Every structure is written in structure tokens, then in C-alpha cells.
Amino acid sequence: MEIATQSIEGGFADPVFNAQTVFRAVMDAMARPGSVQSLPAFARPPAPLSATAGAVALALCDNDTPLWLDPALQISAAVKSWLGFHTGAPLANTPADAHFALIATPAKMMSLDGFSQGTQDYPDRSTTLILQVSDLVSGAPLLLEGPGIEMTATIAPAQMPRHFVEQWKQNNQRFPRGVDMILVTPDGVTCLPRTTRIKTMEA
């Protein structure tokens, strides 16, 4: 009974306006990689899914977008039920089948090449990863370059996977294929589209 109640509660109070606001924030963040777009707590999903990640999922996912959950989210019946009720998105059997992937513990995330990379003809069929991070200032500093960035931008997301920069360079090399990434903090989003180049500050 409790899971059923959690499934119904915590969605957008104003579905159209809230979804548009979240979608615009994500699109602006994709257009200007490294910029941080603030977001109010529009959604209240069950833990360990964060409010911001939940809101992004509600805005982007629907019954045509298979969704993959990392192990921390997969074990929560409440999270799966909440996402199913509010988005209608089917759960993907494998990361390679997913249009979107929700990652609650990025430090333990599988390699980027395990997700759908799209094809040369349909690069948009790749997976967009939604990573929950506690902040964008306490991790290893990353120098960003590429389309949408005037010169350079710097972010330092917490809890990122080991060897992330090397994996991202390989992701760049697969262009036009490759994954895109949305980093969600408790109060906003920033994006790393596949066209963004990343260097460590020491490089």
C-alpha cells in the first residue's frame, strides 16, 4: 500500500508548466555546456532518486523511451513504480537498449561504451545519461571546450566515475555516435553533449 501511495504522489503539480520549465533548462544547458541552469524542486520521487533527477525524467521520458536504472535505483520497487506511473517509460533490459539512463551512483557506473551509441545513420538513438551528483565544485576540475562554449568552461562534479576523462575522449572519437550526459545537482542541471571536449586541469 505504501509503495502504491508513493507511486502516485510526488509528480509535477502543474504538469505542462513544470515539464516545459525543466525541458527548457535542459535544452539551455545542452546548448551551453558547462553552464548551470537552476531548477526548483518540482518533483518528490522516492529515495534514492533525487528531486532534480526525477523532474528531468518526468520531462524527458515517455512510453516510447526505454529507461535504464543503475543498481542503486533498480533495487527500489518504489522508484520503479513512481517512474512507471508518472512517465509510462518501459524499463530497458540492458543499458544498450536504453534511450535514457538514470544513475544514482556515478562513481560505480559502468563504462560509457556499454550504453547505446546510436548508429551513423541514427546517432540520436544513443543513450542520454542522467547522473545524480551532489555538487559541481568538489570533484576533479574538468576543462570544457567545444560548440556552445565561448572559450573554455570549468566544472568539478563530485562522485564521477574513475577514468571518466579517458572514457569521454573515446566518446568524442565515436562522433556522430556517442552518449550525451545530464548532470543533476540538488538545485540545477548542467550538460555534456557528445561534442564537448574535456581535459583535466593538469593537462
C-alpha positions as CSV (number, residue, x, y, z in Angstrom):
1,M,0.0,0.0,0.0
2,E,2.8,2.4,0.9
3,I,4.5,1.8,-2.5
4,A,1.3,2.4,-4.3
5,T,0.9,5.8,-2.4
6,Q,4.5,6.8,-3.2
7,S,3.9,5.9,-6.9
8,I,1.0,8.4,-7.2
9,E,2.4,11.2,-5.1
10,G,5.3,13.5,-5.9
11,G,4.7,14.2,-9.5
12,F,4.5,17.6,-11.2
13,A,1.9,19.9,-9.5
14,D,1.5,21.7,-12.9
15,P,2.4,19.0,-15.4
16,V,2.5,21.3,-18.5
17,F,4.3,24.3,-17.0
18,N,6.7,22.2,-14.9
19,A,7.7,19.9,-17.8
20,Q,8.2,22.9,-20.1
21,T,10.4,24.6,-17.4
22,V,12.6,21.5,-16.9
23,F,12.8,20.8,-20.6
24,R,13.9,24.4,-21.3
25,A,16.6,24.2,-18.6
26,V,18.0,21.0,-20.0
27,M,18.0,22.4,-23.6
28,D,19.7,25.6,-22.5
29,A,22.3,23.5,-20.6
30,M,22.9,21.4,-23.7
31,A,23.3,24.5,-25.9
32,R,25.8,26.0,-23.4
33,P,27.8,23.1,-22.0
34,G,29.2,23.7,-18.5
35,S,26.6,26.4,-17.7
36,V,24.4,25.6,-14.7
37,Q,20.7,26.0,-15.1
38,S,18.8,26.3,-11.8
39,L,15.7,24.2,-11.2
40,P,13.2,24.3,-8.4
41,A,12.2,21.0,-6.7
42,F,9.2,20.3,-9.0
43,A,9.1,16.6,-8.2
44,R,9.3,14.5,-5.0
45,P,10.3,11.0,-6.1
46,P,11.2,8.2,-3.6
47,A,14.8,7.9,-2.5
48,P,17.4,7.3,-3.7
49,L,16.1,9.1,-6.9
50,S,16.8,12.8,-6.3
51,A,14.2,15.5,-6.8
52,T,16.1,17.1,-9.8
53,A,16.7,13.7,-11.5
54,G,13.1,12.8,-11.0
55,A,12.0,16.1,-12.6
56,V,14.3,15.6,-15.6
57,A,12.9,12.1,-16.0
58,L,9.3,13.3,-15.9
59,A,10.1,16.0,-18.5
60,L,12.0,13.8,-21.0
61,C,10.7,10.2,-20.6
62,D,7.5,8.7,-22.0
63,N,6.2,5.4,-23.2
64,D,8.5,5.5,-26.3
65,T,11.7,6.0,-24.4
66,P,13.1,2.8,-22.7
67,L,14.7,3.8,-19.4
68,W,17.6,2.0,-17.6
69,L,18.2,2.3,-13.9
70,D,21.5,1.7,-12.2
71,P,21.7,-0.9,-9.5
72,A,21.0,1.6,-6.7
73,L,17.7,2.6,-8.3
74,Q,16.9,-0.9,-9.7
75,I,16.5,-2.4,-6.3
76,S,13.9,0.2,-5.2
77,A,10.4,-1.0,-6.1
78,A,9.1,2.4,-5.1
79,V,11.4,4.2,-7.6
80,K,10.4,1.9,-10.4
81,S,6.7,2.2,-9.6
82,W,6.9,6.0,-9.4
83,L,8.7,6.3,-12.7
84,G,6.3,3.9,-14.4
85,F,3.2,5.7,-13.1
86,H,4.4,9.3,-13.9
87,T,6.3,8.7,-17.2
88,G,5.0,5.4,-18.7
89,A,8.5,4.7,-19.8
90,P,9.3,1.0,-20.1
91,L,12.4,-0.3,-18.2
92,A,15.2,-1.3,-20.6
93,N,16.6,-4.8,-20.2
94,T,20.1,-3.7,-20.8
95,P,21.9,-0.3,-20.9
96,A,22.4,-0.7,-24.7
97,D,18.6,-0.8,-25.1
98,A,18.0,2.5,-23.2
99,H,17.1,5.9,-24.5
100,F,17.7,7.4,-21.1
101,A,19.7,6.0,-18.1
102,L,19.3,7.2,-14.5
103,I,22.4,6.9,-12.5
104,A,22.2,7.4,-8.7
105,T,25.8,6.4,-8.0
106,P,28.0,7.7,-10.8
107,A,31.2,6.6,-9.1
108,K,30.1,3.0,-9.7
109,M,28.8,3.5,-13.2
110,M,29.6,1.1,-15.9
111,S,31.8,2.2,-18.9
112,L,30.2,4.7,-21.3
113,D,30.6,2.3,-24.2
114,G,28.1,-0.1,-22.6
115,F,25.3,2.2,-23.4
116,S,23.6,2.7,-26.8
117,Q,25.9,4.7,-29.0
118,G,23.4,5.2,-31.8
119,T,24.3,4.5,-35.4
120,Q,26.0,6.5,-38.1
121,D,22.5,7.0,-39.8
122,Y,20.6,7.5,-36.5
123,P,23.1,9.0,-33.9
124,D,20.1,10.3,-31.9
125,R,19.3,6.7,-30.9
126,S,22.1,6.8,-28.3
127,T,21.5,6.8,-24.6
128,T,21.3,10.1,-22.7
129,L,22.7,9.6,-19.2
130,I,21.2,11.4,-16.2
131,L,23.8,11.4,-13.4
132,Q,23.0,12.5,-9.8
133,V,25.9,14.4,-8.3
134,S,26.0,16.2,-5.0
135,D,27.6,19.3,-6.5
136,L,29.7,20.7,-9.3
137,V,32.6,22.1,-7.3
138,S,34.1,19.5,-5.1
139,G,35.3,16.9,-7.7
140,A,38.3,16.9,-10.0
141,P,38.2,20.1,-12.1
142,L,37.3,19.5,-15.8
143,L,38.1,22.0,-18.5
144,L,35.5,22.0,-21.2
145,E,35.9,23.2,-24.8
146,G,33.7,22.9,-27.9
147,P,30.5,24.1,-29.6
148,G,28.4,26.4,-27.3
149,I,31.4,27.3,-25.2
150,E,32.9,30.8,-25.9
151,M,36.5,29.8,-24.9
152,T,36.5,27.4,-22.0
153,A,34.3,26.4,-19.1
154,T,35.2,24.6,-15.9
155,I,33.1,22.3,-13.7
156,A,34.2,19.9,-11.0
157,P,31.4,17.4,-10.5
158,A,31.6,15.2,-7.4
159,Q,31.4,11.4,-7.5
160,M,32.3,10.9,-11.1
161,P,33.5,7.5,-12.4
162,R,37.2,6.6,-12.4
163,H,38.9,7.3,-15.7
164,F,36.0,9.5,-16.8
165,V,38.1,11.8,-18.9
166,E,39.6,8.9,-20.8
167,Q,36.2,7.4,-21.4
168,W,34.9,10.8,-22.6
169,K,37.7,11.2,-25.1
170,Q,36.7,7.8,-26.6
171,N,33.1,9.1,-26.6
172,N,34.3,12.1,-28.7
173,Q,36.0,9.8,-31.1
174,R,32.8,8.0,-31.9
175,F,31.1,11.2,-33.2
176,P,28.4,11.4,-34.6
177,R,27.7,8.4,-32.4
178,G,28.2,8.6,-28.6
179,V,26.3,9.4,-25.5
180,D,25.2,12.7,-24.0
181,M,25.2,13.5,-20.3
182,I,23.0,15.5,-18.0
183,L,24.5,16.1,-14.6
184,V,21.8,16.9,-11.9
185,T,22.6,18.5,-8.6
186,P,20.0,19.2,-5.8
187,D,19.3,22.6,-7.3
188,G,20.1,22.5,-11.0
189,V,21.5,20.9,-14.2
190,T,24.5,21.1,-16.4
191,C,25.1,19.1,-19.6
192,L,27.9,17.5,-21.5
193,P,26.8,16.8,-25.1
194,R,29.0,14.4,-27.1
195,T,30.6,17.3,-28.9
196,T,32.2,18.7,-25.8
197,R,35.8,18.1,-25.3
198,I,37.1,17.6,-21.7
199,K,40.6,18.0,-20.3
200,T,41.8,17.6,-16.7
201,M,43.2,20.9,-15.4
202,E,46.6,19.4,-15.2
203,A,46.7,18.5,-18.9
